[in-house]
């Protein structure tokens, strides 16, 4: 496997190597169906960010859509847990249950936002062609895109 993105993370005093390449990204997308669910999750989160009209007799827990927020949060945690399992697998061959346990420990140590940022960074790194020297020629046969 060609190495595209590799980082070290310390969880519970032990260093773990995270490894991610395009093969890992494809596996994660297939396992989580992330590509299909991403727009649905984004739509749910956008709907949750809208102003709420408050009327007499409203239940604050229903109008605040607490259950939807918690469900979206749990879904995001599952997506990231599976990605971290894939990133840990290459170097450590961990079962999903052990990788998820480590991920939950990492959440306690670093927070979900920091782990999400690291995962996003690694996905971006794996998607970038690091061998590209920036001196690409224009492909003359390619027609201009229509707007």
N, C-alpha and C positions, 0 to 999 in steps of 0.2 A: 504494500500500500504506500502510496506517495503521501508524505506528510505535508499537510496544509496549515493546520492550526494545532498547536500543542502548548498547554499551560500547566503549571503546577498549582495545586490548591491544597492548603493544609486544613484538615478536618480532624478535630479531636487530637491534635498534636502529631498527626501522621500526614506525610506528604503523599498526595495522589496526583497522578498524571492524567490530565484530560487531553484526549486526542480526538480531532474531528476533521473529516474530509468530506468530499461530495457523497461518497458511498454512505457515510454515517448520516448525512442530512437526508438523503433519499430514504434510508431506513426509518428515520424519525418521522418524516412526513407520512410514510405508509403506515407506521404503527399508530400514530395519533390522528391520522387523516387531517393533519394540520392545515394543509392547503385548502381543503374544502371547508373546514370549520373556522378558519381565521377570519373570513369576512363576516360570518355569523356572529362570532365573539366580538368583533369590532363594532358591529351594528348594535349588539346588546349593550356594550359599554357606552356607546354614543347616546343611546336612548336613556341610559341611567344618568347622564350628565345634563339632561335638560332640566329647566326650572320646573318646580312642582307647585301647582296651584293648591293652596290649603283652604279648606272650607270647614265650617263647624261640623263636628261629628266624624271627621276623618280620623282613622287609626294611623299614627305616625309610622308604624312598622310596615303597614301595607302600602301607603303612598310613597314611602322612601325606597320601596322595592328591595328591602333588605335581603330577602331570600335569593333574588336574582343576582345581587352583588356577591353574596357568599358563594353561590353556585359558580359564577364566573371565576371567582378567585380560586376555588377548589379545582376547576378545570385547568386554569393556568398552572397551578402547582403540579398537576398530573402531567401536563405537557412538558414542563421543565424537568420533572423527575425522570421521565422517559429519555429526554435528551441527555441528561447527566449520566444515566445508565449506559447509553450508547457511547458517550465520551469516555467513560471509565472502562468500558469493556475491552478495548484494544490492548491496554496495558495491564489491566488487573483481572480480567475475565470474571467479574462479579455477577452473581445472580441478581435479578431485578430487585428482589426483596432486600438484599444487602445494600445495593446501590441506592434504593429509596430511603433506607435507614440512614445512610451517609448523607444523602441530600437533605433529609429532615434535620439532621445534626448541623449541617452547613447553614440551613435557614436560621437556626438558633444563633449561630456564630456570626454570620455575615448579613443576614436579612435577605428576604426574597428579591428585593429590588436589585441589590448588588449581584446576586447570582443570575438574575435575569439579564442584567447588563453584560456580565461575563459571557453568558451563553450567546447573546446577540452579537457580541464582538467576535466570538469564535465562529459563528455561522457566517458573518460577513467576511472574515479572513478566509474561510474555506471556500467561499464563493468567488473570491477575487483571484484572478490569474496572476500569481506572483512572478511568473516568468515574463510577463508583459513589460517590455522596456519603454512603452509609451511612444514608440516610433512606428506606429502602424500606418500603412499606406491606405489611401482611400480606394475602396473597391469600385472601380469604374462601372462595372456591370450592374451594380445595385441602384435601382431606381429610388428617387427621393420619396420619402414617406408623405402621404397625404394627411393633412390635418383635418 
